[in-house]
Amino acid sequence: MSNNLASTVQVSPLSEYVPELTGEQMIAANPYRPWAARITSIQELTATEKLFEMRIVDERIRHAFKHEPGQFVEVSIFGVGEAPISITSSPTKQGFIELCIRNTGAFTARLHQMQCGDIVGLRGPYGRGFPVEQMKGSDILLVAGGIGIAPLRSLINNIHDERSEFGKVTIIYGSRSPKEVMFRDQFEMWRHRNDFDLHLTVDYPDDSWDGEVGLVTKPFETLEIDPDNTFGAVCGPPVMYRFVIDAMRQKGVSYDHIYCSFERHMKCGMGKCGHCQIGHQYVCLDGPVFNYWEAKNIQGSM
Amino acid sequence: MLYRVIDATELPALVEAFMESYEVVAPVKRDRGYAFEAIESPDQIVLDYVSTIVSPKKFFLPPEEPLFSFDRESNDVTEFEAEVTPRVIFGAHACDINGLCRLDAVFRDGRYPDPYYCARRAATLIVGISCMPDENCFCHLLGSDEARFGYDLFLQDIGGKYLVSISSVEAANILEAACEVREATDEDRIEFRHATRRRQRAFNPEIPNIQEVAMLMDAFHEDDFWEELGGRCLSCGACAAVCPTCHCFDIRDVLEPDGKTGQRVRMADCCTDPQFALVAGGHNFRETNTLRVRHRFYHKLNGFLANHDRMLCVGCGRCVKACKANINPIEVLKFFARKGAEDVE
């Protein structure tokens, strides 16, 4: 008798149907929840900096993760805490997120001990990045100092991958010494390309250094730019901004065409905890990328 | 807005009606002051209190709150089930209701609604009550002497009866079931006018009314006054603890004794803490008390306004009493008043 029923198909009533949540919905349900990400590659850049490549484990979250150059993520190591880290990879690289991390405190020291295959937590991306769409069609002048190359590399690689969309591209990257120059392989590869005007400078050269010597503002002495058609992008230590921005202003670049990325300790990333406030702005919501006009209008920014 | 009138004698019945389905939190006498606490009987409520030591913000943003639990070995996150008690805050003053509306702007209405705050806010009814100012109240100078929204009922004392503004269905149902609700008469409306004017006249006239505060905060940003004010700051954080709108927090991981599991906890923080603007690598963006105190007032009296079109300070006067170093918005207003006087001479 049971054989007669063998072909019966169990159909769930429609009311029991629960649509699968999208990645965006999962993230919005609790924006404080980090999502597991696997470290897929670790590259030593300098004695103190490593480049971590990560992949978000949950497929839906991974697909929902879309960033723009200049944005940041909150990285979690459970039991240690959380830290805001700017994204170093270009949005054109999909499925993986690269973070360039300096070993500088308890959190980053722990991260530097981690191995490929280890799991960290990620949430984000947060903030407002560089206006890539607006920059298309213009010349781009990028100036990085030290660890400031980390967020700028996202923009540099984005420009590289969509090179025909941009005009003349000039990259000035200053480090203290040759040992501290990051992504040297990549820049070495581009050295003989004529679609990137590359200036690597160091303050203190050694015998191996055949690049330029001096502050990041030095290449400006010989730089020829079309000020009406140039976007500047600056990131580096706090003392660097004034000098680089002055140099750009002297070349005639408009206030609102100079973009700089600000560093603060964004603890929540969502405009609530207050730690990243400057004047009336939240670096995590309104920045971290501000143009110079906006920055000038923030009390306490420069 | 719907207005009705009830007799003052009906208030205990209203409180009891709320107590049937909610925890009722109301001002009660506590040591030398007043505090918002859960009550067991309407008799405990002191409705003519001047101000509580801390604001009712603690019911929406607890000083310490777990965000989720984690397991370090499996790297699993367990969603934290925030315990949300259906609650009535009975007897909140206009300044505190306005303070809550400021928190709504940050935690509920922005791009990233905070699930913990939103759950508590949605489960809480607010019953406001009119008040008379003491010498530290200056809500009228910041447009917070009247609550225009953010509450369910607002009771306006008009002498032996209350003119009740009703703004939610949930509260209207309870009010109508518990009290004899009648239409306001012309006499009630005139009583209301008298009550409002009595209140307006009762504010401390020595607190200067400075219209252009926000702009002055920019104009006098480099003035020595901030050094004088900052030099006194003890970085104790009492101002932020009592403030109805201060909401800065820190996020930390707290491990269980086994070291394997733990909770990510957010805890109240204060921008006058010396390490508040410290970043990795040791650079401190606000290194001195002067910079920190100035930033705090800048955010209260300018920064928040620029983003949300209202001041973050609601003039409740709590910090005036809480600060042992006499650093408070009244001092800032008086400084601007002095500057004005100097210019005239």
Interface residues (C-beta under 8 A of the other chain):
Chain A: A29 N30 P31 Y32 R33 P34 A36 S76 F78 G79 V80 G81 E82 A83 R102 T104 G105 F107 T108 I119 G121 P238 E263 R264 H265 K267 C268 M270 G271 K272 C273 G274 H275 Q277 I278 G279 H280 Q281 L285 Q299 G300
Chain B: L67 F68 F70 D71 R72 N75 V77 E79 V106 F107 G110 R111 Y112 D114 P115 D218 H221 H247 C248 F249 D250 I251 R252 D253 L255 G259 G262 R264 R266 D269 C271 F276 A277 L278 V279 A280 G281 H283 F285 R286 L291 H295 Y298 H299 N302 G303 F304 L305 A306 N307
